Amino acid sequence: MTGEKTATPSAESLATSARAASKGGLPPVHLWNPPFCGDLDMRIARDGTWFYQGTPIGRAGLVRLFSTILKKEDGKYFLVTPVEKVGITVDDAPFVAIDFEADGTGDDQTLTFETNVGDYVAAGPDAPIRVDRDPETGEPSPYVRVRANLEALIDRKSFYRLVDIGAHSAVDGVSWFGLWSGGIFFPVIPTKDLVV
């Protein structure tokens, strides 16, 4: 024992480190591998609300700042800085896609999503759209990859709008209903399973 006291990271210390690291865009969290410092009482709800010690974080700028230092490893979520790494809880996806713009039509279409934390991402090869269906109810949960392996849950109103511009295409010889973006067809549901 050296007698040194190990500081437990807090939301404030992480925010200070994140501000210092995020000058000029998104910090390079993929390059950082600091030691694990424990879990922080921070949670991202399915609707995209961030909580700290059970209380919603009301400052949009602070939520945006924390979102830039978010990292997912082995199915777990962490806030990382060059010197610390803390675990947080994410109920579903860490982000919510709250709107989108469609540019073009058919297989020349590009869908650009906006997230609740101010990210914009054009769906395509590096930002795929996927849809999970509840095995019991069949209810869809649509997602788009935002960066690295972090996804946004596409909100209900946006998903309904996406369904309106969907198309049918063959995937491995089977007809699917899905979405075109960035030259890629993203299957949503087999055509035979559509309820008319």
Secondary structure as GFF3:
##gff-version 3
##sequence-region A 1 196
A	DSSP	alpha_helix	11	21	.	.	.	ID=ss1
A	DSSP	three_ten_helix	29	31	.	.	.	ID=ss2
A	DSSP	beta_strand	36	44	.	.	.	ID=ss3
A	DSSP	beta_strand	50	52	.	.	.	ID=ss4
A	DSSP	beta_strand	55	56	.	.	.	ID=ss5
A	DSSP	alpha_helix	60	67	.	.	.	ID=ss6
A	DSSP	beta_strand	70	73	.	.	.	ID=ss7
A	DSSP	beta_strand	76	80	.	.	.	ID=ss8
A	DSSP	beta_strand	85	90	.	.	.	ID=ss9
A	DSSP	beta_strand	95	103	.	.	.	ID=ss10
A	DSSP	three_ten_helix	106	108	.	.	.	ID=ss11
A	DSSP	beta_strand	110	115	.	.	.	ID=ss12
A	DSSP	beta_strand	120	122	.	.	.	ID=ss13
A	DSSP	beta_strand	129	133	.	.	.	ID=ss14
A	DSSP	beta_strand	140	147	.	.	.	ID=ss15
A	DSSP	beta_strand	150	154	.	.	.	ID=ss16
A	DSSP	alpha_helix	156	164	.	.	.	ID=ss17
A	DSSP	beta_strand	167	171	.	.	.	ID=ss18
A	DSSP	beta_strand	174	181	.	.	.	ID=ss19
A	DSSP	beta_strand	184	190	.	.	.	ID=ss20
A	DSSP	three_ten_helix	191	193	.	.	.	ID=ss21
###
